[in-house]
Every structure is written in structure tokens, then in C-alpha cells.
């Protein structure tokens, strides 16, 4: 059986609120860490979210 080629990862807010999104990523095509600008409902703004490991 083949291995999955997508990993789940945690996108954590840089505003320091502890809010996070869970995304899927193909590590073969996207080798660098992701940085996305998304909505953080705790501060009610769009802020940067950076990729971290799921613990």
C-alpha cells in the first residue's frame, strides 16, 4: 500500500492568541514553511499564520 503524500499541519496565529487552523500540505511540492494571511476571530483582524508542528 502506498504512503499518503499529504501531511496535516497547524497554522498558528502570530498575534499570540493561540488560535490555529489545520491544513493539509504536500511536502514533495511545497518544501518551505507556509505563511498565510487569514482571519483571527479572537482579535477580529486578518493576521499572518505560520506553520508549526501538531503536538
C-alpha distance matrix in Angstrom:
0.0 3.8 6.7 9.5 12.3 15.1 16.9 19.6 23.0 26.5 29.4 32.6 36.1 38.5 41.4 40.7 40.4 37.0 35.6 32.1 29.5 25.7 23.9 20.5 20.3 18.1 19.1 18.5 21.2 23.4 24.1 27.4 28.1 28.8 32.3 33.1 36.4 36.0 38.2 38.9 40.7 42.3 44.4 44.3 43.6 41.0 40.0 37.4 34.1 32.3 28.7 28.4 25.7 24.9 26.4
3.8 0.0 3.8 6.6 8.8 12.0 14.1 17.2 20.4 24.1 26.7 30.0 33.4 35.7 38.7 38.3 38.1 34.9 33.4 29.8 27.2 23.4 21.3 17.7 17.0 14.6 15.5 14.8 17.5 19.7 20.5 23.8 24.7 25.5 29.0 30.0 33.3 33.1 35.6 36.4 38.4 40.1 42.0 41.9 41.0 38.2 37.1 34.3 31.2 29.3 25.7 25.7 23.3 22.9 24.8
6.7 3.8 0.0 3.8 6.3 9.1 10.7 13.8 16.9 20.5 23.3 26.5 30.0 32.1 35.2 34.7 34.6 31.3 30.1 26.4 24.0 20.3 18.3 14.8 14.1 12.0 12.6 12.6 15.5 17.2 17.7 20.8 21.4 22.3 25.9 27.0 30.4 30.2 32.6 33.3 35.4 36.9 38.7 38.9 37.9 35.2 33.9 31.1 27.8 25.8 22.2 22.0 19.5 19.2 21.1
9.5 6.6 3.8 0.0 3.8 5.6 7.7 10.7 14.0 17.6 20.2 23.5 26.9 29.3 32.2 31.9 31.7 28.5 27.0 23.3 20.6 16.9 14.7 11.2 10.9 9.2 10.6 11.2 13.6 14.9 16.0 18.9 19.1 19.5 22.9 23.7 27.0 26.7 29.1 29.9 31.9 33.6 35.4 35.4 34.4 31.7 30.6 27.9 24.7 23.0 19.5 19.6 17.5 17.1 19.5
12.3 8.8 6.3 3.8 0.0 3.8 6.8 10.3 13.0 16.7 18.7 22.2 25.4 27.5 30.7 30.6 30.7 27.8 26.2 22.5 19.8 16.3 13.6 9.8 8.4 5.8 7.3 7.6 9.8 11.3 12.6 15.6 16.3 16.7 20.3 21.2 24.6 24.8 27.5 28.6 31.0 32.7 34.2 34.1 32.8 29.8 28.6 25.7 22.7 20.9 17.6 18.2 16.7 17.0 19.8
15.1 12.0 9.1 5.6 3.8 0.0 3.8 6.8 9.6 13.2 15.1 18.7 21.9 24.2 27.2 27.2 27.1 24.2 22.5 18.7 15.9 12.5 9.7 6.0 5.2 4.5 6.9 8.8 10.1 10.4 12.1 14.3 14.2 14.1 17.4 18.1 21.4 21.2 23.9 24.9 27.2 28.9 30.4 30.4 29.2 26.3 25.1 22.4 19.3 17.8 14.5 15.3 14.0 14.1 17.2
16.9 14.1 10.7 7.7 6.8 3.8 0.0 3.8 6.4 10.1 12.6 15.9 19.3 21.6 24.6 24.2 24.2 21.1 19.8 16.1 13.8 10.3 8.3 5.5 5.4 6.4 7.3 10.3 11.9 11.0 11.9 13.5 12.6 12.8 16.0 17.0 20.3 20.0 22.4 22.9 25.2 26.6 28.2 28.5 27.5 24.9 23.4 20.7 17.3 15.4 11.9 12.1 10.3 10.3 13.4
19.6 17.2 13.8 10.7 10.3 6.8 3.8 0.0 3.8 7.0 9.9 13.0 16.5 19.1 21.8 21.3 21.0 17.8 16.3 12.6 10.3 6.7 5.7 4.5 6.4 9.0 10.2 13.6 14.5 12.9 14.0 14.7 12.8 12.3 14.9 15.4 18.3 17.5 19.5 19.7 21.8 23.1 25.0 25.3 24.6 22.2 20.9 18.5 15.0 13.6 10.4 10.3 8.8 7.9 11.4
23.0 20.4 16.9 14.0 13.0 9.6 6.4 3.8 0.0 3.8 6.6 9.6 13.2 15.6 18.4 17.9 17.9 14.8 13.7 10.0 8.5 5.7 5.5 6.2 7.2 10.3 10.7 14.4 15.0 12.5 13.1 12.8 10.2 9.8 12.0 12.9 15.8 15.3 17.4 17.3 19.7 20.7 22.2 23.0 22.1 19.7 17.9 15.4 11.7 10.1 6.8 6.6 5.9 6.0 9.8
26.5 24.1 20.5 17.6 16.7 13.2 10.1 7.0 3.8 0.0 3.8 6.1 9.7 12.4 15.0 14.3 14.1 11.1 10.0 6.5 5.9 4.7 6.4 8.8 10.2 13.7 13.9 17.7 17.9 15.0 15.5 14.3 11.0 10.1 11.1 11.7 13.9 13.1 14.7 14.0 16.5 17.1 18.7 19.7 19.0 17.0 15.1 13.0 9.2 8.2 5.8 5.3 5.9 5.7 9.1
29.4 26.7 23.3 20.2 18.7 15.1 12.6 9.9 6.6 3.8 0.0 3.8 6.8 9.4 12.1 12.2 12.4 10.2 8.6 5.3 5.1 6.1 7.1 10.1 11.1 14.7 15.0 18.6 18.0 14.7 15.5 13.6 10.0 8.2 8.1 8.2 10.2 9.7 11.6 11.2 14.2 15.0 16.0 16.9 15.7 13.5 11.4 9.2 5.4 5.2 4.5 6.1 8.5 9.2 12.3
32.6 30.0 26.5 23.5 22.2 18.7 15.9 13.0 9.6 6.1 3.8 0.0 3.8 6.5 8.9 8.5 8.8 6.8 6.2 4.4 6.7 8.8 10.7 13.8 14.8 18.3 18.3 21.9 21.4 18.0 18.2 15.9 12.1 10.7 9.6 9.8 10.8 10.2 11.3 9.7 12.7 12.6 13.5 15.1 14.2 12.7 10.1 8.5 5.2 5.5 6.4 6.7 9.5 10.1 12.3
36.1 33.4 30.0 26.9 25.4 21.9 19.3 16.5 13.2 9.7 6.8 3.8 0.0 3.8 5.4 6.2 6.7 6.4 5.8 6.0 8.5 11.5 13.3 16.7 17.6 21.1 21.2 24.7 23.8 20.2 20.6 17.8 14.1 12.2 10.0 9.6 9.2 8.6 9.1 7.2 10.4 10.1 10.2 12.0 10.9 9.7 6.9 6.2 4.5 6.6 9.1 10.0 13.1 13.8 15.8
38.5 35.7 32.1 29.3 27.5 24.2 21.6 19.1 15.6 12.4 9.4 6.5 3.8 0.0 3.8 5.3 7.8 8.5 9.1 9.7 12.1 14.9 16.3 19.3 19.7 22.9 22.5 25.8 24.8 21.0 20.9 17.7 14.2 12.8 10.0 10.4 9.9 10.6 11.3 9.6 12.9 12.0 11.0 13.3 11.6 10.4 6.9 5.8 5.8 7.0 10.2 11.1 14.6 16.0 17.7
41.4 38.7 35.2 32.2 30.7 27.2 24.6 21.8 18.4 15.0 12.1 8.9 5.4 3.8 0.0 3.8 5.7 8.1 8.8 10.7 13.6 16.8 18.6 22.0 22.8 26.2 26.0 29.3 28.2 24.5 24.7 21.5 18.0 16.3 13.3 13.0 11.5 11.3 10.8 8.3 10.9 9.3 7.8 10.7 9.5 9.7 6.9 7.8 8.6 10.6 13.7 14.4 17.5 18.4 19.8
40.7 38.3 34.7 31.9 30.6 27.2 24.2 21.3 17.9 14.3 12.2 8.5 6.2 5.3 3.8 0.0 3.8 5.7 8.0 10.3 13.7 16.7 19.0 22.3 23.2 26.6 26.2 29.8 29.1 25.5 25.3 22.3 18.6 17.5 15.1 15.2 14.4 14.0 13.3 10.3 12.3 9.9 9.6 13.0 12.7 13.0 10.3 10.7 10.2 11.4 13.8 13.4 16.1 16.7 17.4
40.4 38.1 34.6 31.7 30.7 27.1 24.2 21.0 17.9 14.1 12.4 8.8 6.7 7.8 5.7 3.8 0.0 3.8 5.5 8.8 12.4 15.6 18.4 21.9 23.4 27.0 27.1 30.7 30.1 26.6 26.8 24.1 20.4 18.8 16.6 16.0 14.9 13.5 12.0 8.4 9.5 6.8 7.7 11.0 11.7 12.7 10.9 12.0 11.2 13.0 15.0 14.6 16.9 16.6 17.3
37.0 34.9 31.3 28.5 27.8 24.2 21.1 17.8 14.8 11.1 10.2 6.8 6.4 8.5 8.1 5.7 3.8 0.0 3.8 6.4 10.2 12.8 15.9 19.3 21.0 24.5 24.6 28.3 28.1 24.7 24.8 22.5 18.6 17.4 15.9 15.6 15.4 13.8 12.9 9.7 10.9 9.0 10.8 13.5 14.1 14.4 12.4 12.6 10.6 11.8 12.9 11.9 13.6 13.0 13.6
35.6 33.4 30.1 27.0 26.2 22.5 19.8 16.3 13.7 10.0 8.6 6.2 5.8 9.1 8.8 8.0 5.5 3.8 0.0 3.8 7.2 10.4 13.5 17.1 19.1 22.9 23.5 27.1 26.6 23.3 24.0 21.9 18.2 16.3 14.7 13.7 13.2 11.0 9.9 6.9 8.2 7.5 9.8 11.5 12.2 12.2 10.9 11.4 9.3 11.3 12.4 12.2 14.0 13.1 14.5
32.1 29.8 26.4 23.3 22.5 18.7 16.1 12.6 10.0 6.5 5.3 4.4 6.0 9.7 10.7 10.3 8.8 6.4 3.8 0.0 3.8 6.8 9.7 13.3 15.4 19.1 19.8 23.5 23.0 19.9 20.7 18.9 15.3 13.3 12.4 11.6 12.0 10.0 10.0 8.3 10.3 10.7 12.7 13.7 13.7 12.7 11.3 10.8 7.8 9.2 9.6 9.7 11.3 10.5 12.7
29.5 27.2 24.0 20.6 19.8 15.9 13.8 10.3 8.5 5.9 5.1 6.7 8.5 12.1 13.6 13.7 12.4 10.2 7.2 3.8 0.0 3.8 6.4 10.2 12.7 16.4 17.8 21.2 20.6 17.8 19.2 17.9 14.6 12.2 11.9 10.5 11.4 9.2 9.9 9.5 11.5 13.0 14.9 15.1 14.8 13.1 12.4 11.5 8.4 9.9 9.5 10.4 11.8 10.8 13.7
25.7 23.4 20.3 16.9 16.3 12.5 10.3 6.7 5.7 4.7 6.1 8.8 11.5 14.9 16.8 16.7 15.6 12.8 10.4 6.8 3.8 0.0 3.8 7.1 10.0 13.7 15.2 18.6 18.4 16.1 17.5 16.9 14.0 12.1 12.9 12.2 13.9 12.2 13.4 13.4 15.2 16.7 18.7 18.9 18.5 16.6 15.7 14.3 10.8 11.1 9.4 10.0 10.3 8.9 12.2
23.9 21.3 18.3 14.7 13.6 9.7 8.3 5.7 5.5 6.4 7.1 10.7 13.3 16.3 18.6 19.0 18.4 15.9 13.5 9.7 6.4 3.8 0.0 3.8 6.6 10.3 12.3 15.5 14.9 12.8 14.8 14.6 12.2 10.1 11.7 11.0 13.4 12.3 14.4 15.2 17.4 19.3 20.9 20.7 19.8 17.2 16.4 14.5 11.3 11.2 9.2 10.7 11.2 10.7 14.4
20.5 17.7 14.8 11.2 9.8 6.0 5.5 4.5 6.2 8.8 10.1 13.8 16.7 19.3 22.0 22.3 21.9 19.3 17.1 13.3 10.2 7.1 3.8 0.0 3.8 7.0 9.5 12.4 12.2 10.9 13.1 13.8 12.3 10.9 13.4 13.2 16.1 15.5 17.9 18.9 21.2 23.1 24.6 24.4 23.3 20.5 19.6 17.4 14.2 13.5 10.8 12.2 12.0 11.7 15.4
20.3 17.0 14.1 10.9 8.4 5.2 5.4 6.4 7.2 10.2 11.1 14.8 17.6 19.7 22.8 23.2 23.4 21.0 19.1 15.4 12.7 10.0 6.6 3.8 0.0 3.8 6.0 8.9 8.6 7.2 9.4 10.6 9.9 9.1 12.3 12.9 16.3 16.6 19.5 20.7 23.4 25.2 26.3 26.2 24.6 21.5 20.3 17.5 14.6 13.1 10.3 12.1 12.1 12.9 16.6
18.1 14.6 12.0 9.2 5.8 4.5 6.4 9.0 10.3 13.7 14.7 18.3 21.1 22.9 26.2 26.6 27.0 24.5 22.9 19.1 16.4 13.7 10.3 7.0 3.8 0.0 3.8 5.5 5.8 6.0 8.3 10.7 11.3 11.3 14.8 15.8 19.3 19.9 23.0 24.4 27.2 29.0 29.9 29.8 28.1 24.9 23.5 20.5 17.9 16.1 13.2 14.8 14.4 15.5 18.9
19.1 15.5 12.6 10.6 7.3 6.9 7.3 10.2 10.7 13.9 15.0 18.3 21.2 22.5 26.0 26.2 27.1 24.6 23.5 19.8 17.8 15.2 12.3 9.5 6.0 3.8 0.0 3.8 5.6 5.1 5.4 8.4 9.6 10.8 14.6 16.4 20.2 21.2 24.5 25.5 28.5 29.9 30.7 31.0 29.1 25.9 24.0 20.7 18.1 15.6 12.5 13.7 13.2 15.1 18.1
18.5 14.8 12.6 11.2 7.6 8.8 10.3 13.6 14.4 17.7 18.6 21.9 24.7 25.8 29.3 29.8 30.7 28.3 27.1 23.5 21.2 18.6 15.5 12.4 8.9 5.5 3.8 0.0 3.8 5.9 6.3 10.0 12.2 13.5 17.2 19.0 22.7 24.0 27.4 28.7 31.7 33.3 34.0 34.1 32.0 28.6 26.9 23.6 21.2 18.8 16.0 17.4 16.9 18.8 21.8
21.2 17.5 15.5 13.6 9.8 10.1 11.9 14.5 15.0 17.9 18.0 21.4 23.8 24.8 28.2 29.1 30.1 28.1 26.6 23.0 20.6 18.4 14.9 12.2 8.6 5.8 5.6 3.8 0.0 3.8 6.1 9.2 11.6 12.0 15.4 16.9 20.4 22.0 25.5 27.2 30.4 32.2 32.6 32.4 30.1 26.5 25.1 21.8 19.9 17.9 15.6 17.8 18.1 20.1 23.4
23.4 19.7 17.2 14.9 11.3 10.4 11.0 12.9 12.5 15.0 14.7 18.0 20.2 21.0 24.5 25.5 26.6 24.7 23.3 19.9 17.8 16.1 12.8 10.9 7.2 6.0 5.1 5.9 3.8 0.0 3.8 5.8 7.8 8.3 11.7 13.5 17.2 18.9 22.5 24.0 27.3 29.0 29.2 29.2 26.8 23.3 21.6 18.2 16.3 14.1 12.0 14.5 15.3 17.6 20.9
24.1 20.5 17.7 16.0 12.6 12.1 11.9 14.0 13.1 15.5 15.5 18.2 20.6 20.9 24.7 25.3 26.8 24.8 24.0 20.7 19.2 17.5 14.8 13.1 9.4 8.3 5.4 6.3 6.1 3.8 0.0 3.8 6.8 8.9 12.4 15.1 18.8 20.8 24.3 25.4 28.8 30.0 30.1 30.6 28.2 24.8 22.6 19.0 17.0 14.1 11.9 13.7 14.4 17.2 20.2
27.4 23.8 20.8 18.9 15.6 14.3 13.5 14.7 12.8 14.3 13.6 15.9 17.8 17.7 21.5 22.3 24.1 22.5 21.9 18.9 17.9 16.9 14.6 13.8 10.6 10.7 8.4 10.0 9.2 5.8 3.8 0.0 3.8 6.4 9.4 12.5 16.1 18.5 22.0 22.9 26.5 27.5 27.3 28.0 25.4 22.1 19.6 15.8 14.2 11.2 9.7 11.9 13.4 16.6 19.6
28.1 24.7 21.4 19.1 16.3 14.2 12.6 12.8 10.2 11.0 10.0 12.1 14.1 14.2 18.0 18.6 20.4 18.6 18.2 15.3 14.6 14.0 12.2 12.3 9.9 11.3 9.6 12.2 11.6 7.8 6.8 3.8 0.0 3.8 6.7 10.0 13.6 15.6 18.9 19.5 23.1 23.9 23.8 24.7 22.3 19.2 16.5 12.8 10.8 7.5 5.9 8.4 10.6 13.7 16.7
28.8 25.5 22.3 19.5 16.7 14.1 12.8 12.3 9.8 10.1 8.2 10.7 12.2 12.8 16.3 17.5 18.8 17.4 16.3 13.3 12.2 12.1 10.1 10.9 9.1 11.3 10.8 13.5 12.0 8.3 8.9 6.4 3.8 0.0 3.8 6.5 10.2 12.1 15.6 16.7 20.2 21.4 21.3 21.7 19.3 16.0 13.7 10.2 8.2 6.1 5.5 9.1 11.7 14.2 17.5
32.3 29.0 25.9 22.9 20.3 17.4 16.0 14.9 12.0 11.1 8.1 9.6 10.0 10.0 13.3 15.1 16.6 15.9 14.7 12.4 11.9 12.9 11.7 13.4 12.3 14.8 14.6 17.2 15.4 11.7 12.4 9.4 6.7 3.8 0.0 3.8 7.0 9.6 13.0 14.1 17.8 18.9 18.3 18.7 16.0 12.7 10.2 6.6 5.6 4.7 6.5 10.1 13.5 15.8 18.9
33.1 30.0 27.0 23.7 21.2 18.1 17.0 15.4 12.9 11.7 8.2 9.8 9.6 10.4 13.0 15.2 16.0 15.6 13.7 11.6 10.5 12.2 11.0 13.2 12.9 15.8 16.4 19.0 16.9 13.5 15.1 12.5 10.0 6.5 3.8 0.0 3.8 6.1 9.8 11.7 15.3 17.0 16.4 16.1 13.4 9.9 8.3 5.5 5.2 6.7 8.7 12.3 15.4 17.0 20.3
36.4 33.3 30.4 27.0 24.6 21.4 20.3 18.3 15.8 13.9 10.2 10.8 9.2 9.9 11.5 14.4 14.9 15.4 13.2 12.0 11.4 13.9 13.4 16.1 16.3 19.3 20.2 22.7 20.4 17.2 18.8 16.1 13.6 10.2 7.0 3.8 0.0 3.8 7.2 9.4 12.9 14.8 13.7 13.0 10.0 6.3 5.4 4.3 6.0 8.9 11.6 14.8 18.1 19.4 22.4
36.0 33.1 30.2 26.7 24.8 21.2 20.0 17.5 15.3 13.1 9.7 10.2 8.6 10.6 11.3 14.0 13.5 13.8 11.0 10.0 9.2 12.2 12.3 15.5 16.6 19.9 21.2 24.0 22.0 18.9 20.8 18.5 15.6 12.1 9.6 6.1 3.8 0.0 3.8 6.6 9.7 12.2 11.7 10.6 8.3 5.2 5.8 6.3 6.7 10.2 12.5 15.2 18.2 18.7 21.7
38.2 35.6 32.6 29.1 27.5 23.9 22.4 19.5 17.4 14.7 11.6 11.3 9.1 11.3 10.8 13.3 12.0 12.9 9.9 10.0 9.9 13.4 14.4 17.9 19.5 23.0 24.5 27.4 25.5 22.5 24.3 22.0 18.9 15.6 13.0 9.8 7.2 3.8 0.0 3.8 6.2 9.1 8.8 7.1 5.7 4.2 6.2 8.5 9.0 12.7 15.1 17.2 20.0 20.0 22.6
38.9 36.4 33.3 29.9 28.6 24.9 22.9 19.7 17.3 14.0 11.2 9.7 7.2 9.6 8.3 10.3 8.4 9.7 6.9 8.3 9.5 13.4 15.2 18.9 20.7 24.4 25.5 28.7 27.2 24.0 25.4 22.9 19.5 16.7 14.1 11.7 9.4 6.6 3.8 0.0 3.8 5.6 5.9 5.7 5.7 5.9 6.5 9.0 9.0 12.5 14.9 16.3 18.9 18.7 20.8
40.7 38.4 35.4 31.9 31.0 27.2 25.2 21.8 19.7 16.5 14.2 12.7 10.4 12.9 10.9 12.3 9.5 10.9 8.2 10.3 11.5 15.2 17.4 21.2 23.4 27.2 28.5 31.7 30.4 27.3 28.8 26.5 23.1 20.2 17.8 15.3 12.9 9.7 6.2 3.8 0.0 3.8 5.5 4.5 6.8 8.6 10.0 12.7 12.7 16.1 18.2 19.2 21.5 20.7 22.5
42.3 40.1 36.9 33.6 32.7 28.9 26.6 23.1 20.7 17.1 15.0 12.6 10.1 12.0 9.3 9.9 6.8 9.0 7.5 10.7 13.0 16.7 19.3 23.1 25.2 29.0 29.9 33.3 32.2 29.0 30.0 27.5 23.9 21.4 18.9 17.0 14.8 12.2 9.1 5.6 3.8 0.0 3.8 5.5 8.1 10.4 10.9 13.5 13.4 16.5 18.7 19.1 21.4 20.6 21.8
44.4 42.0 38.7 35.4 34.2 30.4 28.2 25.0 22.2 18.7 16.0 13.5 10.2 11.0 7.8 9.6 7.7 10.8 9.8 12.7 14.9 18.7 20.9 24.6 26.3 29.9 30.7 34.0 32.6 29.2 30.1 27.3 23.8 21.3 18.3 16.4 13.7 11.7 8.8 5.9 5.5 3.8 0.0 3.8 5.6 8.5 9.0 12.2 13.1 16.4 19.2 20.1 22.8 22.6 24.0
44.3 41.9 38.9 35.4 34.1 30.4 28.5 25.3 23.0 19.7 16.9 15.1 12.0 13.3 10.7 13.0 11.0 13.5 11.5 13.7 15.1 18.9 20.7 24.4 26.2 29.8 31.0 34.1 32.4 29.2 30.6 28.0 24.7 21.7 18.7 16.1 13.0 10.6 7.1 5.7 4.5 5.5 3.8 0.0 3.8 7.2 9.2 12.8 14.0 17.6 20.3 21.7 24.4 24.1 25.9
43.6 41.0 37.9 34.4 32.8 29.2 27.5 24.6 22.1 19.0 15.7 14.2 10.9 11.6 9.5 12.7 11.7 14.1 12.2 13.7 14.8 18.5 19.8 23.3 24.6 28.1 29.1 32.0 30.1 26.8 28.2 25.4 22.3 19.3 16.0 13.4 10.0 8.3 5.7 5.7 6.8 8.1 5.6 3.8 0.0 3.8 6.2 9.9 11.9 15.5 18.6 20.5 23.6 23.8 26.0
41.0 38.2 35.2 31.7 29.8 26.3 24.9 22.2 19.7 17.0 13.5 12.7 9.7 10.4 9.7 13.0 12.7 14.4 12.2 12.7 13.1 16.6 17.2 20.5 21.5 24.9 25.9 28.6 26.5 23.3 24.8 22.1 19.2 16.0 12.7 9.9 6.3 5.2 4.2 5.9 8.6 10.4 8.5 7.2 3.8 0.0 3.8 7.1 9.3 13.0 16.0 18.4 21.6 22.2 24.8
40.0 37.1 33.9 30.6 28.6 25.1 23.4 20.9 17.9 15.1 11.4 10.1 6.9 6.9 6.9 10.3 10.9 12.4 10.9 11.3 12.4 15.7 16.4 19.6 20.3 23.5 24.0 26.9 25.1 21.6 22.6 19.6 16.5 13.7 10.2 8.3 5.4 5.8 6.2 6.5 10.0 10.9 9.0 9.2 6.2 3.8 0.0 3.8 6.5 9.9 13.3 15.6 19.0 20.0 22.4
37.4 34.3 31.1 27.9 25.7 22.4 20.7 18.5 15.4 13.0 9.2 8.5 6.2 5.8 7.8 10.7 12.0 12.6 11.4 10.8 11.5 14.3 14.5 17.4 17.5 20.5 20.7 23.6 21.8 18.2 19.0 15.8 12.8 10.2 6.6 5.5 4.3 6.3 8.5 9.0 12.7 13.5 12.2 12.8 9.9 7.1 3.8 0.0 3.8 6.5 10.1 12.7 16.3 17.9 20.5
34.1 31.2 27.8 24.7 22.7 19.3 17.3 15.0 11.7 9.2 5.4 5.2 4.5 5.8 8.6 10.2 11.2 10.6 9.3 7.8 8.4 10.8 11.3 14.2 14.6 17.9 18.1 21.2 19.9 16.3 17.0 14.2 10.8 8.2 5.6 5.2 6.0 6.7 9.0 9.0 12.7 13.4 13.1 14.0 11.9 9.3 6.5 3.8 0.0 3.8 6.8 9.3 12.8 14.2 16.9
32.3 29.3 25.8 23.0 20.9 17.8 15.4 13.6 10.1 8.2 5.2 5.5 6.6 7.0 10.6 11.4 13.0 11.8 11.3 9.2 9.9 11.1 11.2 13.5 13.1 16.1 15.6 18.8 17.9 14.1 14.1 11.2 7.5 6.1 4.7 6.7 8.9 10.2 12.7 12.5 16.1 16.5 16.4 17.6 15.5 13.0 9.9 6.5 3.8 0.0 3.8 6.5 10.1 12.4 15.1
28.7 25.7 22.2 19.5 17.6 14.5 11.9 10.4 6.8 5.8 4.5 6.4 9.1 10.2 13.7 13.8 15.0 12.9 12.4 9.6 9.5 9.4 9.2 10.8 10.3 13.2 12.5 16.0 15.6 12.0 11.9 9.7 5.9 5.5 6.5 8.7 11.6 12.5 15.1 14.9 18.2 18.7 19.2 20.3 18.6 16.0 13.3 10.1 6.8 3.8 0.0 3.8 7.0 9.4 12.5
28.4 25.7 22.0 19.6 18.2 15.3 12.1 10.3 6.6 5.3 6.1 6.7 10.0 11.1 14.4 13.4 14.6 11.9 12.2 9.7 10.4 10.0 10.7 12.2 12.1 14.8 13.7 17.4 17.8 14.5 13.7 11.9 8.4 9.1 10.1 12.3 14.8 15.2 17.2 16.3 19.2 19.1 20.1 21.7 20.5 18.4 15.6 12.7 9.3 6.5 3.8 0.0 3.8 6.6 9.1
25.7 23.3 19.5 17.5 16.7 14.0 10.3 8.8 5.9 5.9 8.5 9.5 13.1 14.6 17.5 16.1 16.9 13.6 14.0 11.3 11.8 10.3 11.2 12.0 12.1 14.4 13.2 16.9 18.1 15.3 14.4 13.4 10.6 11.7 13.5 15.4 18.1 18.2 20.0 18.9 21.5 21.4 22.8 24.4 23.6 21.6 19.0 16.3 12.8 10.1 7.0 3.8 0.0 3.8 6.2
24.9 22.9 19.2 17.1 17.0 14.1 10.3 7.9 6.0 5.7 9.2 10.1 13.8 16.0 18.4 16.7 16.6 13.0 13.1 10.5 10.8 8.9 10.7 11.7 12.9 15.5 15.1 18.8 20.1 17.6 17.2 16.6 13.7 14.2 15.8 17.0 19.4 18.7 20.0 18.7 20.7 20.6 22.6 24.1 23.8 22.2 20.0 17.9 14.2 12.4 9.4 6.6 3.8 0.0 3.8
26.4 24.8 21.1 19.5 19.8 17.2 13.4 11.4 9.8 9.1 12.3 12.3 15.8 17.7 19.8 17.4 17.3 13.6 14.5 12.7 13.7 12.2 14.4 15.4 16.6 18.9 18.1 21.8 23.4 20.9 20.2 19.6 16.7 17.5 18.9 20.3 22.4 21.7 22.6 20.8 22.5 21.8 24.0 25.9 26.0 24.8 22.4 20.5 16.9 15.1 12.5 9.1 6.2 3.8 0.0
